[in-house]
Amino acid sequence: MDTERDDSDSVVNMEDVLNWTARMTVEDNGCSERVGIIKSILYHMTSAELKLIPSILSHAKGRMTKLETKWREVRSGELGMDMVAPAPAEIALSIPEKSIVPYPTPFEFREMIKFQGWWKKFKKEDFLGFDVEFVEILGNIAHDVHKAGIVGVWKNEQVYLHQQVKWDRTKVKITPFSIKLNGITYDSLNTGLDFTEMKSKISNLFNKKIILTVGGNKDFRSLDLDANEFNTFDLQSFYNRTDPNNPAQQQGMSLRDIMFYHFKSDCQKGVHSALQDARNTHTCFFGGYVQDKRFWNNDGLKDICFNDVVNLNS
């Protein structure tokens, strides 16, 4: 039986599809799959809707051309900027006092980070290290059973946020192992912000900021947030090595191993701290990634395999 289409529902579904395709990368065959889904959408459009496509494509192409031109100018030195990664003492000087470019959307940001020196277009205060320690929710049959227990955010050599999330002790599972891992106890759950308050607070704090993480998707999900809705830079996406259990696959390195690789310091010997991990993530970005010229060639970003790096978690 034919039913009348609900336009409001169609808009929501269309946005979901487009957001999903925008999150995909070339490494995930995103290009071919993205084109395929767009073809399917076009096939089902009305004649009136199809007439709008040329104008939409023209605007989209113009925006991406301007973005690519802007960053190629930076790479080629046309703006008079040195694209060589700075020495440790020069890091602070390489970050401007005021952001040079208009603040990008998450989609634009994911394009920006493909170009060397992209971080020089933002002030250092724009970068926040982010980490979460989790609690296990009882009776949760959903995919994610872990929710935020303690949230840490580090900004420019100072604490930006370090706060407990309040939970009903009858709804969470605390074990001797989890206490040893992150220090969260039943008593400590009596204080802090309610979950919904913390979620709202983080969303506001992260507005017009660049969020530095290591494996941060789970941290965002623990607050019922989506990392792709923020300008998220996940170091784990750039530090990869062969998976010992599946040599055909690559796996991202842990914060512990990235920190040890750059600074020969084991940052997670004892109880994990969300704030300390957020600070170390911030440090690994400015003291490690920013300075490692091997990430770049004349064509932009390139992959590096870190198979020779010590695995402290093995």
C-alpha positions as CSV (number, residue, x, y, z in Angstrom):
1,M,0.0,0.0,0.0
2,D,1.3,3.4,-1.0
3,T,1.8,5.9,1.9
4,E,2.3,9.6,1.8
5,R,5.9,10.6,2.4
6,D,6.6,12.6,5.6
7,D,9.0,15.3,4.4
8,S,10.3,16.0,8.0
9,D,11.3,12.4,8.5
10,S,13.0,12.4,5.0
11,V,15.1,15.4,6.0
12,V,16.3,13.7,9.2
13,N,17.1,10.5,7.4
14,M,18.9,12.3,4.6
15,E,21.0,14.2,7.1
16,D,21.9,11.0,8.9
17,V,23.0,9.4,5.6
18,L,25.1,12.4,4.6
19,N,26.7,12.7,8.0
20,W,27.6,9.0,7.9
21,T,29.2,9.2,4.5
22,A,31.1,12.3,5.5
23,R,32.7,10.4,8.4
24,M,34.1,7.8,6.1
25,T,37.7,8.0,4.9
26,V,39.5,6.9,1.7
27,E,41.2,4.2,3.7
28,D,37.8,2.7,4.5
29,N,36.8,2.7,0.8
30,G,34.9,5.8,1.6
31,C,35.3,7.4,-1.8
32,S,33.6,4.6,-3.8
33,E,30.9,3.9,-1.1
34,R,30.2,7.6,-0.8
35,V,29.6,7.9,-4.5
36,G,27.4,4.8,-4.5
37,I,25.1,6.1,-1.8
38,I,24.9,9.5,-3.5
39,K,23.9,7.8,-6.7
40,S,21.2,6.0,-4.9
41,I,19.9,9.2,-3.4
42,L,19.9,11.0,-6.8
43,Y,18.0,8.1,-8.4
44,H,15.1,8.6,-6.0
45,M,14.9,12.4,-6.2
46,T,12.1,14.2,-7.9
47,S,12.6,16.3,-11.0
48,A,12.2,19.5,-9.0
49,E,14.9,18.3,-6.5
50,L,17.3,17.3,-9.3
51,K,17.2,20.8,-10.7
52,L,18.8,22.1,-7.5
53,I,21.8,19.7,-7.7
54,P,24.0,21.8,-10.2
55,S,23.8,24.8,-7.8
56,I,24.6,22.6,-4.8
57,L,27.6,21.0,-6.6
58,S,28.9,24.4,-7.7
59,H,28.9,25.8,-4.1
60,A,30.4,22.6,-2.7
61,K,33.2,22.6,-5.3
62,G,33.9,26.3,-4.8
63,R,34.2,25.8,-1.0
64,M,36.6,22.9,-1.3
65,T,38.7,24.6,-4.0
66,K,39.1,27.6,-1.7
67,L,40.0,25.4,1.2
68,E,42.6,23.4,-0.8
69,T,44.1,26.6,-2.2
70,K,44.4,28.1,1.2
71,W,46.3,25.2,2.6
72,R,48.5,24.7,-0.5
73,E,49.6,28.3,-0.1
74,V,50.6,27.5,3.5
75,R,52.5,24.4,2.4
76,S,54.3,26.2,-0.3
77,G,55.4,29.1,1.9
78,E,53.4,31.7,0.0
79,L,52.3,33.1,3.3
80,G,55.8,33.4,4.5
81,M,55.5,30.6,7.1
82,D,58.1,28.0,7.8
83,M,56.5,24.6,7.4
84,V,59.3,22.6,9.1
85,A,58.2,21.2,12.4
86,P,59.6,23.5,15.2
87,A,62.1,22.5,17.9
88,P,60.7,22.0,21.4
89,A,61.6,25.5,22.5
90,E,59.9,27.0,19.5
91,I,56.6,25.3,19.8
92,A,54.9,28.1,21.7
93,L,56.1,30.7,19.2
94,S,54.7,28.7,16.2
95,I,51.1,28.9,17.6
96,P,49.6,32.4,16.9
97,E,47.8,34.5,19.6
98,K,44.7,34.6,17.5
99,S,43.3,31.9,15.1
100,I,44.2,32.9,11.5
101,V,41.3,31.1,9.8
102,P,37.6,31.2,10.5
103,Y,36.7,28.4,12.8
104,P,36.1,25.3,10.6
105,T,33.2,22.9,10.7
106,P,34.1,19.3,11.7
107,F,34.0,18.3,8.0
108,E,36.3,21.2,7.0
109,F,38.6,20.4,9.9
110,R,39.0,16.8,8.7
111,E,40.1,18.2,5.4
112,M,42.5,20.7,7.0
113,I,44.5,18.2,9.0
114,K,45.7,16.6,5.7
115,F,48.0,19.5,5.2
116,Q,51.3,20.1,6.9
117,G,51.4,22.9,9.4
118,W,47.6,23.0,9.8
119,W,48.0,23.5,13.6
120,K,49.8,26.8,13.0
121,K,46.5,28.4,11.9
122,F,45.0,28.2,15.5
123,K,46.0,29.6,18.8
124,K,47.3,27.2,21.4
125,E,44.3,27.8,23.7
126,D,42.2,26.2,21.0
127,F,43.7,22.8,21.7
128,L,42.3,20.7,24.5
129,G,43.6,17.3,25.7
130,F,40.7,15.0,26.6
131,D,40.3,11.7,28.5
132,V,37.7,9.8,30.4
133,E,37.9,7.0,33.0
134,F,34.9,4.7,32.9
135,V,32.4,3.0,35.1
136,E,30.5,-0.2,34.0
137,I,26.7,0.2,33.9
138,L,24.8,-2.8,35.2
139,G,22.0,-4.3,33.1
140,N,23.0,-2.3,30.0
141,I,22.3,-4.5,27.0
142,A,23.4,-1.8,24.5
143,H,26.7,-1.9,22.7
144,D,28.4,0.5,25.2
145,V,28.3,-0.6,28.8
146,H,30.9,1.9,29.9
147,K,30.0,5.4,30.8
148,A,32.0,8.4,32.0
149,G,33.1,8.2,35.6
150,I,35.8,10.9,35.7
151,V,36.4,13.5,33.0
152,G,39.7,15.2,32.4
153,V,40.4,18.1,30.1
154,W,43.8,19.9,29.8
155,K,44.3,23.3,28.2
156,N,47.6,25.0,27.6
157,E,49.5,23.8,30.6
158,Q,46.6,24.1,33.0
159,V,43.6,22.1,34.3
160,Y,40.6,23.0,32.3
161,L,38.3,20.4,33.8
162,H,38.7,17.5,36.2
163,Q,35.4,16.3,37.6
164,Q,33.6,13.2,38.8
165,V,30.3,12.0,37.3
166,K,27.7,11.2,39.9
167,W,26.1,7.7,39.7
168,D,23.6,5.7,41.7
169,R,25.8,2.9,43.2
170,T,23.1,0.4,42.5
171,K,23.5,1.0,38.8
172,V,27.2,0.5,38.4
173,K,29.7,-2.3,38.9
174,I,32.9,-1.6,40.8
175,T,35.5,-4.3,41.2
176,P,38.9,-4.5,42.9
177,F,40.4,-4.6,39.4
178,S,38.6,-1.5,38.3
179,I,39.6,0.4,41.5
180,K,43.2,-0.5,40.8
181,L,42.8,0.6,37.2
182,N,41.1,4.1,37.7
183,G,40.6,4.6,41.4
184,I,36.8,5.0,41.1
185,T,35.0,3.7,44.2
186,Y,31.3,3.5,45.2
187,D,31.9,6.3,47.7
188,S,33.5,8.5,45.1
189,L,30.4,8.2,43.0
190,N,28.4,10.1,45.5
191,T,29.8,13.4,44.4
192,G,30.2,15.2,41.1
193,L,27.9,16.3,38.2
194,D,24.9,14.3,37.1
195,F,25.5,12.5,33.8
196,T,23.3,14.9,31.7
197,E,24.9,17.9,33.3
198,M,28.4,16.6,32.4
199,K,27.3,15.8,28.9
200,S,26.0,19.4,28.4
201,K,29.1,20.9,30.1
202,I,31.5,19.1,27.8
203,S,29.5,20.0,24.7
204,N,29.7,23.7,25.6
205,L,33.4,23.5,26.6
206,F,34.3,21.8,23.3
207,N,32.5,24.4,21.1
208,K,35.1,26.0,18.8
209,K,37.9,24.0,20.2
210,I,40.2,21.3,18.8
211,I,39.9,18.1,20.9
212,L,43.1,16.0,21.2
213,T,42.5,12.4,22.0
214,V,44.0,8.9,21.8
215,G,41.3,6.4,20.9
216,G,38.8,9.1,21.8
217,N,35.7,7.6,20.2
218,K,35.0,5.6,23.3
219,D,35.5,8.7,25.5
220,F,32.9,10.6,23.5
221,R,30.5,7.7,23.5
222,S,30.8,7.3,27.3
223,L,29.1,10.8,27.4
224,D,26.6,9.9,24.7
225,L,28.4,12.2,22.3
226,D,29.8,11.7,18.8
227,A,33.4,12.5,18.2
228,N,32.6,13.4,14.6
229,E,30.4,16.3,15.7
230,F,33.4,18.1,17.1
231,N,36.8,19.1,15.7
232,T,38.5,15.9,17.0
233,F,42.1,15.1,16.3
234,D,42.8,11.5,17.4
235,L,46.5,10.8,17.6
236,Q,45.8,7.0,17.5
237,S,44.8,7.5,13.8
238,F,48.4,8.5,13.0
239,Y,50.4,6.1,15.2
240,N,49.8,2.6,13.7
241,R,51.6,-0.7,13.7
242,T,50.9,-4.2,12.6
243,D,48.4,-6.1,14.7
244,P,50.3,-9.1,16.1
245,N,47.1,-11.2,16.1
246,N,46.3,-10.2,12.4
247,P,49.4,-9.2,10.4
248,A,47.2,-8.0,7.5
249,Q,45.7,-5.3,9.8
250,Q,47.0,-2.2,11.4
251,Q,46.3,-1.2,15.0
252,G,46.5,2.2,16.7
253,M,49.1,2.7,19.5
254,S,48.0,3.4,23.0
255,L,48.8,6.7,24.7
256,R,51.2,4.9,27.0
257,D,53.2,3.7,23.9
258,I,53.1,7.0,22.1
259,M,54.3,8.8,25.2
260,F,57.1,6.3,25.7
261,Y,58.1,6.5,22.0
262,H,58.6,10.3,22.2
263,F,59.7,10.9,25.8
264,K,60.9,7.4,27.1
265,S,58.4,7.9,30.0
266,D,55.9,5.3,31.2
267,C,52.9,7.4,31.9
268,Q,50.5,4.7,33.1
269,K,52.4,2.6,35.7
270,G,49.8,2.9,38.4
271,V,46.2,4.1,38.7
272,H,45.0,5.8,35.5
273,S,44.1,9.4,35.8
274,A,41.8,11.1,33.3
275,L,43.5,14.5,33.9
276,Q,47.0,13.1,33.6
277,D,46.1,11.2,30.4
278,A,44.5,14.4,29.0
279,R,47.7,16.3,29.8
280,N,49.9,13.6,28.3
281,T,47.8,13.6,25.1
282,H,48.3,17.4,24.9
283,T,52.0,16.9,25.4
284,C,52.2,14.1,22.8
285,F,50.6,16.3,20.2
286,F,52.8,19.4,20.7
287,G,55.9,17.6,21.8
288,G,55.6,14.6,19.5
289,Y,53.3,14.8,16.5
290,V,53.9,18.4,15.6
291,Q,57.7,17.9,15.6
292,D,57.8,14.6,13.7
293,K,58.5,15.5,10.1
294,R,58.2,11.9,9.0
295,F,54.4,12.3,8.9
296,W,54.7,14.6,5.9
297,N,55.9,14.6,2.3
298,N,55.5,16.9,-0.6
299,D,52.0,15.6,-1.2
300,G,50.8,16.1,2.4
301,L,50.0,13.5,5.0
302,K,51.6,10.1,4.8
303,D,51.3,6.8,6.7
304,I,54.1,5.7,9.1
305,C,54.4,2.2,10.5
306,F,55.6,2.1,14.1
307,N,56.4,-1.6,14.3
308,D,59.8,-0.9,15.9
309,V,58.2,0.9,18.9
310,V,58.1,-0.8,22.2
311,N,54.7,-2.2,23.2
312,L,54.4,-1.7,26.9
313,N,51.0,-3.3,27.0
314,S,52.2,-6.7,25.6
